[in-house]
Amino acid sequence: MTYFSIFGNMLSNHTFEKTTTCADDAKNETNFRKWVNLMSEHGKPAVSPNSEERSTQNELLIDAAQYFTSSLSLDEVITRILDRALGVIEAADAGVLFIFDKRQGCLKPMACAGFLWDKMRHLALLPGESMTGITFQNKSPKIFESSNTVLRNTSSMSPSNKILYDQSLEPFRTTIGKHFKIQSVMCAPLLIKGECIGVMTIDNFTRSSFNENDLNLLITLSSLAAIALENARLYADEKGKKEQLEKLNAVIQSQNQQLSRINQTHDRLMKLLLSGRSTHEFGQAVFQTLENPIVVYDNLLSVLTQHLSSELTFDMHSPPFIAGLQTVIKKRSSIRIKADGRPYTPNSVMLFPIVAANEIFGVLTVIEGNRKLSDQDVVLAEQCCLVLALDLLQREAVYETEQRVKGEFLDELMSEKNIRTFRQQAKALGLSADDSFVFMVSEIESDTNWDHAAASKAAHRRFQQTIETELLSLNPYSLVIRRLNAFVIILSVSKELSDAIALQRSRSIAHKINHVLKQRHPGINCYIGIGRVCRNLDGFVQSYWDAKQCVSLSKSKKEINTVKDYVEMGAVQFILDQPKDALLQFAYGLLQPLLDCPPHKRTELLKALDAFILSGKRYKEAAAALKIHPNTLAYRIKRVEKILGCSIDQYSVFFDLQYAWQVLETLDLKNNLLENRE
């Protein structure tokens, strides 16, 4: 630590008195003997004045030495040095103690007597500048014996320093009057192990000049002052180190406490994780740890668990809050939403991402309703997020394993393996192999464009949870298996029920599931198909395909949010039971003359025939659907009849055309013909 860095914040001009003791006197006698030696070191004889003067000077020097060493506080030592220097040297009228600032490379006043401190304190003398700078540069004491010598040396000051120096002399000019001038100046360096740390400058305004005896006194005082300053500096260094160690120790203790709290929190949450506790119980533990209301969201921003106080008025649906949640999901970094005084944000909120295995699982929201989170609390919250992520990752792994097992079970059913294997797997999955079964297929489409696969997976998991929760009350003996964006539902029904009653109950369950899905997940389109009741292994595959065909038919007709069973398929079911090649041979054989027409004419006539069949041979309705005049439609139908060589008014002809058209629609070929696609 440098002297100037220690003295930098000091202000001066305080006098301190202290009663001496025998021990102090003995110490000061030793210091006086050191003074004699110091004089010899500077090449000057220890010139002694007459006995009376020497006795007085000895007393003053002893007093000064005692005064310098009576305190280890640097600010006190530095002001005492100047105070005693003026008391010991009789001819001294004013003085300044300069300390060298190594960083700025200049001498700066640390204390003064007689001068205006507000002006003097701004001086910054370079080595070699004015009398003080010369003394510092030469490291030797000197008397500037005359006014002319003083004037010549002060003129070497920089303009700014000269102005400040002249202004600092104003009290003397006011007191002495127009005859004021500096009679003489003497300077002595403050030396520590050959290094000059500063200069003591003493001014005389009222006498002819300082003499050699005055300079010797100043040299002695400067040497004693340098020793006192060094002792005070060393003390300040040790005190500073002690304070730093105490602060460091306090930091270490605080960090140890923080680490202990984090470890305790981690252990408590890991015990919950290993014991398979619910997400709600996790949330309760996080709430107790952070001592603030919390909400845990999944990666689709649906609430997994929340622990709020009854008096909380925070609006979790406010635009700034929702935008903050979306930002955390996207950037995977914590943010704070500051309270702005508006009704929906009366408290600040911290949002933390729940991330594991480079996958975002959700957001932990901490509402700073009780107190603002400290840095330690933020670390705890991040630790809570880590364990929450592990819990959600574990649940995700369990879910995926369940789906894999269920998928393998469905594959076993579709492959029609032996009944013993089926019975074992069905029992393990909660089904009774002695019951009858009905297959449902629920296919869900969403308008939402999920940003990442994890969000899509989470959405379908929520859909499945909704279906399973509803089935738990409607039909506990059931199984839900996810296949891409569809869900295969196996309903277990008693064999004592007739097919009609079993199908009726299945329709009721399907309609309730469809309603709940639309209610809880706005923006989705749901298609549910129901297969036939199967009472043995041979019927499983057929029931499954019945349900899939019902969904396909609903989608082709764009009948969204509908429930369709295999009975409602009517002729479509009959068509699907026939060989595909035979169906295509019949349909294309009947319509081939139309298909051979030029592309533009073919499309025009096929669309007219399509509208005419769908309207039940009502010309006005069909023409309106095509946005043409009824006469234009009538003309095109006549063209169709001419090309096919038959009259559509004949019942058998119209029936055949309807059937052929239904075949093409069922096999998803009709739209290709109407759009002129191969």
Residue pairs with C-beta under 8 A, 6 or more apart in sequence:
1 233
1 236
1 237
1 240
2 101
2 102
2 103
3 99
3 100
3 197
3 198
3 229
3 233
4 99
4 100
4 101
4 102
4 103
4 108
6 74
6 233
6 236
7 74
7 75
7 78
7 99
7 110
10 74
10 75
10 78
10 110
10 111
11 117
12 78
12 79
12 82
12 97
12 110
12 111
12 112
12 117
13 79
13 111
13 112
13 113
13 117
14 76
14 79
15 79
15 80
15 83
16 67
16 70
16 71
16 76
16 79
16 80
16 83
18 66
18 67
18 70
20 28
20 63
20 66
24 66
24 69
24 70
25 62
25 66
27 65
27 66
27 69
28 61
28 62
28 63
28 65
28 66
29 62
31 61
31 62
31 65
31 224
32 58
32 61
32 62
32 65
34 223
34 224
35 46
35 61
35 220
35 223
35 224
36 46
38 219
38 220
38 223
39 45
39 46
39 216
39 219
39 220
40 46
42 140
42 141
42 219
44 212
44 216
44 219
46 216
47 212
47 213
47 216
48 54
49 57
49 213
57 88
57 217
60 84
60 87
60 88
61 88
61 217
61 220
61 221
61 224
63 84
64 84
64 85
64 87
64 88
64 221
64 224
65 224
67 80
67 83
67 84
68 77
68 80
68 81
68 84
68 224
68 225
68 227
68 228
69 228
69 231
70 80
71 77
71 80
71 232
72 231
72 232
72 235
72 236
73 232
74 229
74 232
74 233
74 235
74 236
77 228
77 229
77 232
78 97
78 99
78 110
78 111
78 229
78 232
79 111
81 97
81 111
81 200
81 221
81 225
81 228
81 229
82 95
82 96
82 97
82 111
82 112
82 113
82 200
83 113
84 221
85 92
85 95
85 200
85 202
85 218
85 221
85 225
86 92
86 93
86 94
86 95
86 113
86 202
88 217
88 221
89 202
89 210
89 214
89 217
89 218
89 221
90 214
91 204
91 207
91 210
91 211
91 214
92 202
92 203
92 204
92 214
93 114
93 172
93 203
93 204
93 205
93 206
94 112
94 113
94 114
94 115
94 172
94 202
94 203
94 205
95 112
95 113
95 114
95 200
95 201
95 202
95 203
96 109
96 111
96 112
96 113
96 115
96 120
96 132
96 200
96 201
97 109
97 110
97 111
97 112
97 198
97 199
97 200
97 201
97 225
98 107
98 108
98 109
98 110
98 125
98 132
98 136
98 198
98 199
98 200
98 201
99 107
99 108
99 110
99 197
99 198
100 106
100 107
100 108
100 136
100 196
100 197
100 198
101 107
101 108
101 124
104 124
105 126
105 127
106 124
106 125
106 126
106 127
107 124
107 125
107 126
107 127
107 132
107 133
107 136
107 198
107 199
108 123
108 124
108 125
109 120
109 121
109 123
110 198
112 120
112 121
112 168
114 171
114 172
114 203
115 168
115 169
115 171
116 167
116 168
116 169
116 170
116 171
117 168
119 164
119 165
119 167
119 168
119 170
120 164
120 165
120 168
122 164
123 161
123 164
123 165
123 168
124 161
125 132
125 133
125 136
125 157
125 161
126 133
126 158
127 133
127 136
127 137
128 134
128 136
128 137
128 156
129 156
129 157
129 158
129 161
130 153
130 154
130 156
130 157
130 161
130 165
131 142
131 144
131 150
131 153
131 154
131 185
131 187
131 201
132 187
132 199
132 201
133 156
134 142
134 153
134 187
135 141
135 142
135 187
135 188
135 189
135 199
135 201
136 189
136 196
136 198
136 199
139 189
139 191
139 194
139 196
140 189
141 186
141 187
141 188
141 189
141 215
141 218
141 219
141 222
142 186
142 187
142 215
143 184
143 185
143 186
143 209
143 210
143 211
143 212
143 214
143 215
144 150
144 153
144 184
144 185
144 186
144 187
145 184
145 209
145 210
146 183
146 184
146 209
147 181
147 182
147 183
147 184
149 184
150 182
150 183
150 184
150 185
151 182
154 162
154 165
155 162
157 165
169 180
172 180
172 205
173 180
176 205
176 206
180 205
181 205
182 203
182 204
182 205
183 204
183 205
183 206
183 207
183 208
183 209
184 203
184 204
184 207
184 208
184 209
184 210
185 201
185 202
185 203
185 204
185 210
186 201
186 202
186 210
186 214
186 215
186 218
187 199
187 200
187 201
187 202
188 199
188 200
188 215
188 218
188 219
188 221
188 222
189 196
189 198
189 199
189 222
190 196
190 197
190 198
190 199
190 200
190 222
190 225
190 226
190 229
191 197
191 222
191 223
191 226
192 226
192 227
192 229
192 230
197 226
197 229
198 229
200 218
200 221
200 222
200 225
202 210
202 214
202 218
204 210
258 376
258 379
261 376
261 380
262 379
262 380
262 383
265 289
265 380
265 383
265 384
266 383
266 387
268 285
268 289
269 282
269 285
269 286
269 383
269 384
269 387
270 387
272 281
272 282
272 285
272 387
272 391
273 282
273 387
273 390
273 391
273 394
279 296
279 304
279 305
279 391
279 392
279 395
280 305
282 296
282 305
282 387
282 388
282 391
283 294
283 296
283 304
283 305
283 306
283 307
284 307
286 294
286 296
286 307
286 364
286 381
286 384
286 388
287 293
287 294
287 307
289 380
289 384
290 366
290 373
290 377
290 380
290 381
290 384
291 370
291 371
292 366
292 367
292 368
292 369
292 370
292 371
292 373
293 306
293 307
293 308
293 309
293 312
293 314
293 366
293 367
293 369
293 370
294 306
294 307
294 364
294 365
294 366
294 367
295 303
295 305
295 306
295 307
295 308
295 316
295 364
295 365
295 367
296 303
296 304
296 305
296 306
296 354
296 362
296 363
296 364
296 365
296 388
297 303
297 304
297 325
297 362
297 363
297 365
298 304
298 361
298 362
298 392
298 458
298 462
299 329
299 360
299 361
299 362
299 454
299 455
299 458
300 455
300 458
300 459
300 462
301 322
301 325
301 326
301 329
301 363
302 462
304 362
308 314
308 367
309 369
312 347
312 367
312 369
313 343
313 346
314 344
314 345
314 346
314 347
314 349
314 367
314 369
315 321
315 343
315 344
315 345
316 365
318 344
318 345
320 337
320 344
320 345
321 337
321 344
321 345
321 349
324 335
324 337
324 349
324 351
325 351
325 363
325 365
327 335
327 351
328 334
328 335
328 351
328 352
328 353
328 363
329 353
329 360
329 363
330 451
332 353
332 355
332 360
333 353
334 350
334 351
334 352
334 353
334 378
334 382
335 350
335 351
336 348
336 349
336 350
336 351
337 345
337 348
337 349
337 351
338 345
338 348
339 345
339 346
339 347
339 348
347 367
347 368
347 369
348 368
348 372
349 365
349 366
349 367
349 368
350 365
350 366
350 368
350 373
350 378
350 381
351 363
351 364
351 365
351 366
352 363
352 364
352 365
352 366
352 381
352 382
352 384
352 385
353 360
353 362
353 363
353 364
353 385
354 360
354 361
354 362
354 363
354 364
354 385
354 388
354 389
354 392
355 361
355 385
355 389
356 386
356 389
356 390
356 392
356 393
357 393
359 393
359 454
360 452
360 454
361 388
361 389
361 392
361 393
361 396
361 454
362 388
362 392
364 381
364 384
364 385
364 388
366 373
366 381
373 381
396 457
396 461
399 461
403 481
403 482
405 429
406 429
406 479
406 480
406 481
406 482
407 481
407 482
407 483
409 425
409 426
409 429
409 479
409 481
410 481
410 483
410 488
412 421
412 422
412 425
413 422
413 537
413 540
413 541
413 544
414 540
414 541
414 544
416 537
416 538
416 540
416 541
419 433
419 537
422 433
422 537
423 433
426 432
426 433
427 433
429 479
430 477
430 479
431 437
431 477
431 478
431 479
431 490
431 492
432 477
432 492
434 495
435 477
435 492
435 493
435 494
435 495
436 492
436 493
436 494
436 495
436 497
436 502
436 533
436 534
436 535
437 490
437 491
437 492
437 493
437 533
437 534
437 540
437 543
438 490
438 491
438 493
438 502
438 503
438 506
438 530
438 531
438 532
438 533
438 534
438 543
439 488
439 489
439 490
439 491
439 530
439 531
439 534
439 540
439 543
439 544
439 546
439 547
440 488
440 489
440 490
440 491
440 506
440 509
440 510
440 528
440 529
440 530
440 531
440 547
441 486
441 487
441 488
441 489
441 528
441 529
441 531
441 544
441 547
441 548
441 550
441 551
442 467
442 486
442 487
442 489
442 510
442 513
442 514
442 517
442 526
442 527
442 528
442 551
443 485
443 486
443 487
443 526
443 527
443 528
443 551
443 555
444 460
444 463
444 485
444 486
444 487
444 517
444 524
444 525
444 526
444 527
445 485
445 524
445 525
445 526
446 459
446 521
446 523
446 524
446 525
447 523
447 524
448 459
448 523
450 456
450 459
460 482
460 485
462 521
463 487
463 517
463 521
463 524
464 480
464 482
464 487
466 516
466 517
466 520
466 521
467 480
467 487
467 489
467 513
467 517
468 480
470 512
470 513
470 516
471 478
471 480
471 489
471 509
471 513
474 509
474 512
474 513
475 491
475 492
475 509
477 491
477 492
478 489
478 490
478 491
478 492
479 489
479 490
480 487
480 488
480 489
481 487
481 488
481 489
481 490
482 488
486 551
488 544
488 547
489 513
491 506
491 509
493 502
493 505
493 506
493 533
495 535
497 505
499 532
499 533
502 533
503 530
503 532
503 533
503 565
503 567
506 530
506 565
507 530
507 563
507 565
510 528
510 530
510 563
511 563
513 528
514 526
514 528
514 561
514 562
514 563
517 524
517 526
518 524
518 526
518 561
525 560
525 561
526 560
526 561
527 551
527 554
527 555
527 559
527 560
527 561
527 562
527 564
528 550
528 551
528 562
528 563
528 564
529 546
529 547
529 548
529 549
529 550
529 551
529 552
529 553
529 554
529 563
529 564
529 565
529 566
530 546
530 547
530 550
530 563
530 564
530 565
530 566
531 542
531 543
531 544
531 545
531 546
531 547
531 550
531 565
531 566
532 539
532 542
532 543
532 546
532 566
533 539
533 543
534 540
534 542
534 543
546 565
546 566
546 569
546 573
547 566
549 566
549 569
549 572
549 573
549 576
550 564
550 565
550 566
550 568
550 569
551 564
552 668
553 564
553 569
553 572
553 666
554 560
554 562
554 564
556 665
556 668
566 573
567 573
569 576
571 659
571 662
572 662
572 666
575 583
575 662
575 663
575 666
576 666
580 667
583 663
583 667
584 663
584 667
586 659
586 660
586 663
587 660
587 661
587 663
587 664
588 595
590 644
590 656
590 657
590 660
591 644
591 660
593 643
593 644
593 645
594 602
594 605
594 606
594 609
594 640
594 643
594 644
595 602
595 673
596 602
597 605
597 643
599 676
602 676
603 674
603 675
603 676
604 636
605 636
605 639
605 640
605 643
606 673
606 674
607 626
607 674
608 622
608 626
608 633
608 636
608 637
608 640
609 637
609 640
609 657
609 661
610 661
610 670
610 674
611 622
611 623
611 625
611 626
611 633
612 619
612 622
612 633
612 637
612 648
613 654
613 657
613 658
613 661
614 622
614 625
615 621
615 622
615 625
617 648
617 654
619 630
619 633
619 634
620 630
622 633
623 629
623 630
623 632
623 633
626 633
637 648
640 648
641 647
641 648
646 653
647 653
648 654
648 657
661 670
664 670
664 673
671 677
672 678
